């Protein structure tokens, strides 16, 4: 008869010694409600049949009955724990990683903790843990190099191909030329490559001839010259030139890649991401720090928190509190209409040049000057920056410059009229203005005027002021330019200006602008981003399904739907395999079904056009985010 003890929620992980006994126990979650007088029995399961069972004792402390530690009274012997084995006969044997499991016992991801050295033909496998069926493929080394040993003969120019695959470096390319006598006459270096440690060797194969050899010379990691040693003969077609390096030298030398590489955590986004979205749902956040930076496409995103599915009520792993596009140097991104698209190429006829000033069809004195930062003709995306006059730049809180906290001097001598103060002071009982003198001074019972702007509040009552001090610059070169920011966080460094509640700086949907053609075309803004927006990102996934229970094959592009999760996506490609009876489909634009964000292994995937229904075998989301160094 089983014995029921009080308490629940504890999670522990055993750490094994060299004879597969328990060396230590790590408490992941101490749970609650446990009784020191009636402690739970701790056993190691899913680790094979040991020669001798370990004896463990839970240490329970506090009023909440929390397991704070586990004492190993007898380590036991002969367990078969879950472990990652990475092997290569020529390696240093130091590569290792941490295996993370899903709730159903499948492998979620593997984080490489030690990359090791000189791994070229590595194999990897999962042993122990009571499971089976995992298949791993290590990713090692780099394809690099370029060199020529002999010229050979009977090559022809039309078929010459150069394949780079060694030499310790990367990126080098070259083109061989064949004479009328069927000999290799020269090899022209078209890309000198980089990171070469030793001169690579060159093999010249195929083409019907033989005997061509060449030699490469390097300097500062780049190929500087290729000497043709022998032209060979008998070539009737151009040979292939393969750049390699001596195998023995490779295995006795340290690998540049392992010395200079960084370890990145990768996790796929599980739904499309909009440009202003501040929560990024992904496959897993487990290997990432609690806050930091991630790279998604070309966009660097700073996040302040993360969630894990099933923890604190979260339904999906996600990065939260995201500050988008912190590496972007533009202020606004707008998408233009497709009225000028070429029907043959699909490309727009609109033209914009970097650093050009953008001309609006309807100009206003309150509009800020917009400058072209970049123009993406395929996406019809116009990236803009806005000119900010020197009056708008104050720090608003720089810690190491006391005088920059809220100080301003109206920018230039011509910022206000002769004998005119740049601001109007109003009487305000109990309100003082700080004067940055030594020591600090006060203008008592005074405040700056702020009533040039008006808006209606929620009750429909007209209110005045925008929280930014009014600048008196009538009749100066700065008239109608933006007011000082004053350190207001929502004002985005003084770029945005509003008039009557309307933003007069940023472009709005429906605005029209002239392009840079000699006879300017008028483009209409279809969508307009906000300050601080990032890029849009499309989620993609590779789904393997088993033998269909209905229908035969999915027909891209069609919508597919998980009948249990309710998620939908659009198929892009379909191929048979990898095993008999299976199909592999790639999908895009995965639509979540809140609170469900993941396709489930085992659920039926239905093609809404083809009618095919098949069980999902595996899902891999492959629009990746990766951790980014601070």
N, C-alpha and C positions, 0 to 999 in steps of 0.2 A: 504494500500500500504506500503510495507516495506521501511525502510529508510536506505540508504547506507552512511556509514561514512568512513573517511580515516583511514588508518592504518591496520596492520595485524600482525599475528604471536604471539600475547600475549597468555600466558597460566597461569591460576591462579587456586589455590586449596583452597576451603573454609574450615575453621576449626569450628566445631560446639560446642555449649555449652550444658548444661545439659537438656534444654528444646527443643533441636534440632533447635535452632536458630543459626545464623552465629555469632560466637564470633570474628573471625579474618579471614583475607584472605592472603594467602601466594602467592607471585608472583614468579612463576617458570621461566617464560620468559616474559620480558617486551615488546617484539615485537618492531615495529618501524612504523613511519609515522602517528602516532595519532595526532589529533589536539585538544589542550586544549579548544578551542572555540567550538568545535563540538565533544565532547567525546562520546565514545561508551556506549551503554546501557549494563549493566552487570546483568545477570540473573543466578540463580542456577537451573540447569536442572538435570534430572535423579535422583532426590531425593524425589520422591513421590509428593503428592499435599499438600503444606503447609497450615496451618491455616492462616498465614499471610506472604506475600512475604517480603523478605529482600530487603532493599534499599541500593545499593552500589554505590560509586562514585570513578571513576578512577582518580588517581593523575598522570598527564602527565607532564614530565619535559624534558628540553634539546632540542637542535636543531633537534635531531633525532626523536622526538615524542615518547619517551619510557614511558611505564607505569611503574612507580617506586614503587607505593603503591596503595592500595585500602582502602578507608575509609568506615567503616560500619556506615551508617546513621541510619538504623533501622535493628536490627538483624533478624526480622521476627520470626516465630515460627512454629513448627510442621513439619519440613522436615524429610525425611526418608533417611539419608545418608548411604553410603556403610560402613559397620563395621564388624569386626570379633568378634564373641561371643564364648568364651571358658568357659565351665561349668563343675563343679564337686562338688557334695554336700559336700565333705569333704575337699575341697581346701581352700586356703586363698583368692581366687577370684582375684588375682593380675596378672594373666597371660594375656598378650596382644601381639599384633603383628601388622605389617604394611602390607597391601594388595597392591600388585603391579599388574597393569592390562596391557594386551597386547593392541595393537591398535584396534583389533576387539572386545574389551570389555571383553574377557575371562581373567581368572586369570593367570598371568604369574608366580608369586611365592609369598609366604608369608614369611616374615622375622619376626621371633619371637624376639620382643624387650624386653619383660619381661617374663622369664620362669615360675614365680610363684613358689608355694610350695604345697606339699601334693596332687598332681594330680595323681590319680590312675585309675579312671573310667571316664575319661574326654570325653566330646563330644564337637564338634566345628561346627560352621555353619557361613555362610555369610548372612547378612541381609542388606536390603536396596540397594541403588544404581541403582535401575531400572532393575537389571538383575535377572537371575534365573539359576538353574541347577548345581551349584557348589556343590561338595561333598568333605568333609574333614574328615580325620582320624587322631586325635592327637596321637603322639608317646610319651609315658610317662613311667617312672619307669624303673627298671631292674629286670630280673628274677634271684633270688639269694637263697642261704641258704642250710642247712642240719641239721637234728636232728632225734632221734628215741625215742618214748615214751614207746611202749610195743613190746614184741617179737612176739606175736601171735603163731600159730602152723600150722603144715602140709604144710610148704613151701618146695619147692625143689630148688636146686641150679641152675638148668638149666634156669629157667624162671625169676630169680631175676633181676629186673630193678630198678634203683634209679633215680628219677626225681627231679631235684633241682628247686625250684620255690619260694624262699623267704628267710627270715632270715636277711635281711639288707645287705648281702654281695653278693659275687659271686664266681663262679668257683669251689665250693666244690663238690666232688663226693665220692661215697662209694659203697661197694659191700656187700650184705647180704649173710650169709651162713645158710643153713637149715640142722637140724639134721635128723637122721633116724626116729625120732619119730614125724616128722612133725612140729617141733618148730623152730623158728628163734634162732640160737645159738649165732650168733655174727654179727656185722656189721664192716667191715674193711674200714677205711677212706683211700681212694686212692688219694684224693686231699683236702688239708685243707682249700682251698679257701682264701678269703681276704675281708676286709672291713666290717666284721660282727660287728654290734653295740650291739645286744642282742642275746642270745642263740636262735636259731631257733627251731620250733616245728617239729615233725616228724609224718607223717601219713603212715601207712602200710596197703595197700589195695589190694584186689583181692587175687588170689592164693588159694581160697577155704577155708581159715581158718580165724581166728579172734583172737583178744586179745593181739597181740604183741605190746609192747610199748618200747620206748627208749628215752634217754635224752642226749643232746649235751652240751659240755662245750667249751667256747671260751676264748682266751687270745690274746690281741693285735690284735683283728680283725680276728683271725684265729680260726678254730675249732681244739681243741687240743685232745679231747677225746669224745667217745660216749659210754655211759653206757646203757646196755640192761636191762630194768626194768622187763619185762615179755616176755616170749617166745611165749605165746599164744598156739594155738593148732588147729588141724584139717586141716592143710594146705596140699594140694595135689599138688600144683604147687607154684613156687616162686612168692611172692607178688611184687607189685610195692611199692617203698618207696618214698614218696613225702615230700619234705622239705618245710615247710611253716612257717609263724609267725602269732601271734595273730593280728586279724584285728583291734581291738580297739587300740592296742599299735601303730600300723602303722599310724593310722590316727591322733593320738595325738602327734606323734614324728615328728621332722623335717626330711626331706628327704635328705640323704647324696648326692644323685645325683644332686638335684637342687642346693645344696650349692657348689659343686665342678665342675659342668658342665661348658662347654664353649659353646658359640653360634657360629655356623659355617654357612657361606653362601655356598650353593651348586649350581653348574651350570654344566650341561653336555657338553662335547665336541661334536661338530656336524660333525666332520670328523676325519679321522685317522691323527695322529701326528707322524712325522718322528723324528729321534733322534737329528737332527740339526735344526729343525724348530724354528724360533724365534718369530712367531706370532701364537697364540693359539686361534682358533675360538670356541666360546661357545654359549650356549643358550642366556645368558644374563650376562652383566657385571654391571648392575645397582647397586646392593648392595655392590660392592667392591670399595675400595679406588682407587685413581688415580694411585698409584704405591704401590708395596708391594710384598708379597710372596704368592704363592699358592702351594697346594699339589695335584699332579696328580699321582695316583698310589703310588709308593714308592719314586717318584721324587719331590723334592722341587725346584720350579722355581721362580726366581725373575723377576718381570716385571716392566717396567718403564713407561708404559702408557696403556690406554685402549681406545677402540672405541665402539660406539653404532650405530647400524644399523639405517640409515636415518639421521644421524648427521654428518655434515662436509663431505658428500659424501661417508661415510662408508656404505658397503652393509651387514656387519655382525658384531655382537658384538665379540670383540676379545681382548686378552691381547697382547700387543706389546712390542718390545724391550726386549725379554725374555733372561735371562741368565740361561741356562739349567743345571740341575743336581748339584746344589750348595751343596747338602748334600752328593754327591758321593765322595768316597775317592780313586777311581781308575783313571788312566790316559787315558786308551783306552779300548774299547770293540770291540772284533772281533768275527765273526761267522765262525765256521769251517764247512767243507764239511760233507756230509751224507754217505760217502762211507763205513764207518764202522758201520752203523746202524744195529741193530738186527732186522731181519724181523718179529719176533714175538712180541717184546716189543716196537719196534720203537726207543729204546734208543741206543745211540752211545757207541762204545767200547773204545773210547778215554778216557784216564785218565789223570787228572792233579791234583796236590796237592798244596794247598795253601802254599805260600812262596817259592815254587820251582822256580829255574831259567829256563826260557824258552830257549831251544836250537833251533837255526835256522839251517835248512839244509845247507844253504849257508851263512856262517858267513863273516863279513867284519869288519875290524878294526875300522870303523866309526860307527858300530852298537852300540846302547846303550844296557845295560843289562836290560832285561825285567823280572819281577817277577810276579808270579801268585797271584792275589788279591782274585779271586773267580772263580769258575767253575760251570756253570749251564749245567748239563748233558742233560736236556730235550730240552733246546733251543740251545744246542751246542755253548753257549756263553762263551768266555774266557775273563775275566776281568784282565787287566794288570796294573802294575805300573812300572815306569822306574827309575833306580838308577841315582841320580844326585850327582856328586862329590861336595865336599865342595867348589871348586872354583866357582861353578855356583850360589852360594847363596849370593846375595846382595839385599838390600831392594828396591832400585830404587825409593825412595820417601817416607820413613816413616817420618811423620810430627814431631814426638817428639824426633827423634834422628838425629841431624844434621850430625853427622859423618857417617851415613848410607845412605845418599842421593845417592851418586855415588862412595863412597869410596870402595876400595878393596886392599888387601895386598897379593894377590896370594895364599891365603888359608893356606898353610903349608910351612915349611922351605924347603921341598924337591920339591916344585912346579916348580922350575927352576934349571938349572945346577949351580954348584958352580961358583961364580963370574959372572953369567949371569943374566942380568936384565930380568924380566918376560915379558917385552914388548919392542918393538922397537920404538924409537922416530924418527920422521921425521920432517924436516924443513917445516914450513907452515907460510908464512907471514900473520900476523894479527890473527893467531889462538893461543890461550893460553890454557894451562892445569892448572886447579885449584888444588892446593896442600893443603890438610887438615892439616894445621899447625895452631898454635895460635899466631898471627892472621893468617887468610887465606893467602896463598901465591900463586904465579903464576909461571909457566914455560913458558916464553914468546916465541912466534913464533914457537911452537912445537905442533905436534899432534901424536896420537898413530897410528901405522901401521895397516892397514886393507885391505889386498889384497890376502889372501890365497884362498878365494872363488871367483869363476867366474861364470858368467851367460850371456845369450844373452838378450838384451832388445827388445822392440817391433820392432825396426828397424833392428834387427839381428846383432847389434854391440856388441862385447864382452865387458862386464863391470866387474870390480873387486870389491870385498868387499861385506859384508852382513850387515854392520852397527854394527857389533860386533867386538870389539878389538881383534886382533890376540894375542894368548898366546904362548910364546916361552917355550915349555916344552919338547923339543926333548931330548931323553935319560933319561927321568925321569919316575916315576911310573904313571904320569898323561898323558903320551904321547897319542895322538889321542882322548883324552877326550874332552868334550864340552868346548867351549869358554865361557867366562863370559857373562851373559845376558845383563848387562849394563842398565837395566831398560826399555828395549824396550818392549812396551805393547804386540806386536804381537808374541813375542818369548815365551810366556807362561811359565814364571819362569825358563827359562834356560833348559827346557826339550828337546825342538826340536833343532836338528842340521841338517843342510843341506849341501850337497856336490854336486857341479855342478848342483844346482837347484833341486836335489832329496832329499826328507826327509829321513835321515838315522836313525832316532829314531823310528818313528811310523811304525807299520806293514802296508803293502800295500796289496791290493787284489792280490791273486796269490802267496804270500809268503808261504813257507812251513816250518813246525816246527815239532820237535819230541815230542811225548807225554811221560808220565811217566811210561808206562808199562815196565816190565822187558825186553821184546823184543819190543823196541819202535816202535810205529806206526807213519807214516808220515801223518800229517794233512795239508790240504790246506786252506788258508784263503779265504772264499767266499766273505765276506764284512768286511770292516774295518772302524771303526768310527774315528772321529777326537778328539783332545783335547777339552774339554768343552761340548761334546755331552751329551744329556740326553738319556732316554729310548724311545723306540717306544711305542705308545699307540693306541689301536684300539677303535674306536667309536662304541657304541652299543645304541640301542633304542628299546622301546616298542611301537608298533603302533597298535591302535585299529581301525578297519574298520567296516563299516556298511554292510548291506545286499548287496551281489555282484550283479552287473548289468550284468555280464558275468561270466560264469564258476561257480564253486561251492566252492572250497577251495584251498588255496595256498599249495604248496608241497615243504617243506624244504628238502634239501637246494636248493633254486632257487634264481635267481636275481629278485628283484622287482624294479620298476621304477615309480617315480611320473610323471604323464603325463604333469603336468603344470610346476613343478619346474625343471624337468629333472634330479633330484637326483636319484642315484641307491644305492642299498644295497643288502646284501645277507641274506636270511632268515635262522634262526637257529631253531626256534620252532614255532608251531602254535597250539592254543587251541580255542575252541568255547567260546563265552562270551566276556565281563561279562554280557551283556544283550542278549536277544533272537535275533538271526539273525546276531549278531556281531561276529567277530573273533579277537583274540589278537595274534599278531606275534612279535617275537623278531628278530631283524636284527643286523648285524654287518658290519663293514667296510663300513660306509656310505661315498659315493663319492659325493662331492659337484659339482655343475655346475656353476662355477664362472660367474656372480656375485651372484648366488643364492646358499644359504648354508642351507636352512631349508625346510623340507617337509611342505606343507601347509595344514591346516585343510580344508576339503572340496574337495581337489583335488583327482583325481582318482589314485589309486595305482594298477599297473598292474603287474601280475606275468608273467615274460617273458618265462617261461616254461609251466606253467599250463594254461596260458591265462586268469586267473581270473582277473576281474576288480571290484573294490569296492571303495567307497568314504572313505577318511580318517576322522575318528571322533576325534582322539587325538594322539599326539606324545609326548613321554617322553624320552629324552636322558639321559641315566643312567650310563655313564662312567664319574664320577663326578670329578670336581676340587673343592677344598675348600680353603678358606682363611687360611693362616698360620701366627701365631704370629711372630713378629720380635724377 
